Amino acid sequence: MPIAWEELLEIVNANQRFVISTHVRPDGDAIGSAMGMAGLLEQLGKDVRIVNPSATPDHLKFLDPEGRIQKIGGVASVEAACDTDVHLIVDTSAWGQLQDIGKVLQQTSAKKVVVDHHVSSDDLGAIEFKDPTAAAAGVLVVEFFRFCERTPSESEATVLFTAIATDTGWFRFPNADARTLRTVAWLIECGAQPSIIYRELYERSSLAKLKLQAVALGRAEVTCDGRLAHTYVKQQDFRDTGSHPADTEDLVNSCLVIQGVEAAFILVEQPDGRIKASLRSRTGLSVAAIAESFGGGGHRQAAGAMLPGPLDSAMSAILLAFGDALGCAPATDE
């Protein structure tokens, strides 16, 4: 169902100061949507800050050349983030994805707003503008631009194109529908240059990242009669290769290219010992349902969760959950 943007525009018109935040370990859609929404609000004459629970990954810093995004606990304190009229969350509606921004939402007296496209949802005490049929939160921000009868600048078109391109796997995932392509066509007309964006995203890999990918893909296994692929990354792997946690982005999709595979996951050990699980499906299997069983969430074909360690225990739990969903008995001692 299309979002009724009138209420959000009323909120915007009635307030002056805005803080925008997105989820922990932000991806292209998170950063691009936050930057794009900030640009729109500033076109409407508003004062805007972007405060996130995590620093911007190196490979996405080209979206924020002026370094305007602040990290909570760094330049921005919880108290400073509370000092606003409206706190707007993009690309998530889950407490578990907000970390210290969750503390802000619990303490602030500001009006809370969520603009999101994920199926999974917690009660953040916010007014939600949510459409799970949208390929990316960036699509929703573009649609709000159109509703406000505003045109993105070249830089705003660039960040929003990046948001949509990354959440659709550069338009190769099933969510890259006609609505998505019409949206990015307009962004190109507004100045987004796909060839330059692609180069920034995918043709500036570090040697450390390539070495990490080699380690992870070298561990790839298939089970459930070849229908499920999986791999993992340990903290020691980052130290051995000199790589960064953001270098694991999109690795899970590499497992989906194996012939016959219907679903895949990657487990990444965190510094605190917890295990981040990224889940993908290329069929009707809902990995969001699997993620939700572990306190996570996401989309039907792309979701994630954070599990307690150690890695072996998390691996066994995820394998059993996929086995139940696929109707098979995956090996749990690989």
N, C-alpha and C positions, 0 to 999 in steps of 0.2 A: 504494500500500500504506500503510495507517495506520501512523503512527509508534509504536514501542514506547517509551512515555514512562517506563517503569520505571527504565531506566538513568539518565535525566536526573534523576529524582527522587532516586535513590541518590547521585548527584554532589552535588545540592543539600543533601541531608541530611548528607553527610560533610564539608561545607566551610562556612565562615562568611563569607568576604570575596569579593565578586564585582565585576568590572569588566565593563560591557556596552558594546559598540561596534557601529556599523553602518558603512555605506559612505560614501564621499566624496560631497559634494553631496546630502545626505539628502533624501528625499522624505517624503510623509506616512506611507507604510508603514514606512520606516526609523525615523523619530522616534517614531511611535505604537507600534511593536512594542518598541522599546527602553524607552520609558516604561512600557508595559504590563508587560513582563517585570520591570522594576525594581519595580513595584508588587507583583507576585506574590511576588517573592523577599523583599521587605520584610514582606509578610503572613506569610511563613514564618520571620521572625525574622532575616533575613540583613542584612549590611552591604553596601550597593550604591552604586557610582559609575557614571556614564555618561560615557564619554570617547570623543569622535568625531574623525575626521580633518578635519571641516569644521564651521564654525559653523552653527547652526540658521538656516535662511532666515527672513526677517522674517514671511512669511505663515503660518509654522508655529509661531511663538513662543507663540501662544495655548495650545499643547499643553504648554508648559513655563513656566508663569507665574512660578515661583520661580527660574528660570534655573539649574537644577541640572545641565544638560548642559554638560560642559567640553570645550574644544577642545584637542587634543594640540598641544603647542608653545606654548600660552597658559598658562592656569592649571595645566594638567596637563603634566608632563614625561614623557618616555619612561620614565624611572626610576620616577616615581611610579605610572605606569600598570602597570608590571611588578610592583608591590608588591601582590599579591592572591593569593588561592587559586585562583580560576577566572576565566578571561577568556572571556566569552560573546559571540559574534558573531551578530547577527541580520540577516536580509535580504540577505546576500551570502555567497558562499564563493569569492571571487576575489581574488587578490593585488592585481590592478590597481585594485580598488575600495577598497582600504584605505589607500593612501598611507602616512603616518607610523604608522598603527596596525599596518601590516605590520612596521615596525621593532620594535614592542613584542612582537608575536607571535614574532619571530625571537629575541628576547633573554630573554623571560620564562620562568621555571620553572613558571609556573602551568599548571594543567590547561586545555586549550583545548576549547571547545564551539562548535558552529555550529548555529543554528536557521534554516532557510532554505527557500525554495520555488522557487528558480531551477533550471533544468535544468543550466546551465553550472556547472562546479565545478573548483576547483584543490585541490591537497593542501595544506591549511593546517596539517597536523599536528594536526588536531582530531578529536574525536568528533562525527560529523554526525548531526543529527536533521533529516532533509530529506524534503520531500514536494512534488514539482513539480505535483501535482494541486491543491494549495491555491491559492486565488485571491490570497492575500497572506500574508506572514509573520505578520500580525496574526491570521489565522485559526488558525495553529499556536499562537500564544501563548494564544489563548482556549481552544483544546483542551487545552493544558497546565494552564490554570486549572481546567478541568473535571476533568482527571485528578487534580489535587491536592485536589479537592473544596473549592475556594475560589471565592468570588464577587467579581467586580471591584467596586470602589467606583465612585461616579458619575464621578469623574475618570479612573479606569482604564478604565471603559467608554467614555468619551469619546475617549480617545487610541486605543483599539483599534478603535472604530467608524471613526474617521478613517483609520486605517491601511488598513482594508478598503475603505472608500468610495473613497479616492484610487487604490488599485491596481486598482479595477474601473471607473474612470471614472464614479463615482457610479452603479454597478450597471448600466451600459449595455454593458460589454464582455462577450464570451462567457464569461469566467471567473466571472461572477456567477451561479453555479449554485445548486441547492437547498441544498447544504451551506453556501454563503456566506450565503444569505438566512436560513437557520436560525440561523447564528452571530450575525448582526447583530440578529436579532429578540431574542435573549437579551440582547445588550448594551443594547438599548432598554429591556428589562425591568429592567436593572441601573442605568438612569439616563441613558444617552446620549440626547441630544436632537437628532435629525437636522436640524431646521430651523435650530437655532442653529449647528451645525457647518457646514452648507452656507453660511450667511451669513458665517461666519468665513473659509471657504475661498474662496468664489467671488463674494462680494458686497462685498468691500473692496479692489477693485483700485485701484491708483494711476493717476494720469494718465500717469505715465512708462511704466507697463506697457502701457497702451492704445496709446500712441504706438509702443512697440517692436513690439507685435503688428501694428499697421498697416504698419510697415516690412517686417516679415518676410512677412506675408501678401500684401503688394503685390509681393513677389518670387516668389511661388509659381508654379511651372511644372509642366506635365504632359508626360510622354513615354511611350514604349512604348504607343503608340496609346491614350493616356489612362488607362493602367492604373497608372502610377506618378507620384506627386506629390512635389515636394521644394521646399525653401527653405533659407535660410541666414541667419545673424546674425554680423556682424563686431563686433570690439571697439569700433570707432568708433561703431557703432549704440548701444551702451550709453552712451557719452559724449554723443552727440548728443541722446538722449532722456532722460538722467538715470535710466535704468533699471538693474536688477540682473540678474545671470545667472539667478537663480531665476525671473525673469519670463518665461523661455522655456518653463517647464514647461507641458505640455499643448498647446503650439503645434503640435507634430507631428500631434496628433489632429485639429486643425482642417483639415489638408490631406486627411484621410481622408473628409471630408464631401463632397468633390467627386464628382459623379455619375460612376460608371464606374471610379473609382480603387480598386485592390486593395491597394496598399501605398504607404507614404510615408516620407520621412525628412527630418530637419532637421539641418544642420550648424551648430555654434556655435563660433566661434573663441575660444580660451582666451587668457588673458594671456601664457602662455609660448609661444604660437604653435601649439600643438597644436590639433586639431579634434575636438570632441566630436560624435559621431553618435548620434542617437536614431532608431531604426527601428521601424516599425509595419506590421502586416499585418491585413487583414480576411478573408483566405482561408486556405487550407491552407499557404500559403507560410511557411516557417520563417525569420523574420528573425534568430532566434538563431544559425542556421547561418551567415548572412552576417556577423553580429557576431563570431562565433568566428573567422572567417577573418582578422579584423583584431585578434585578441587580446582581444576583448570577450566578451559573452555576454548571457544573459537568458532570456526566455520565447520560445515559438514565435511569438507574435504581438506581442511587445514586447521589444525588446533594445537594446543600446547598445555603443559601442566608442569608444576614443580613438585617433585617427590622427595621424601627423605632418603638419605643415603643408607648404606653404601651403594655403589654402582651395581654390584651383583644382585642385591635385593630389588632395586628398582627395575633392573632388566627382567628379572623373573616375573615381577608384578605386571609390567607392561606386556610381556609376551603372553601371559595367561589371559589378560584382558583382550588382546587381539585374537587369541585363540578362541575365546568365547564368541567374539563378534563374527569371526570368519567361519566358525563351526569346525575347527581343526584342533589338533593337539601339538602346538609348537614345542620344539625342544627348548628346555630352560637351562641347560647346562653348557651352552656354547660359549 
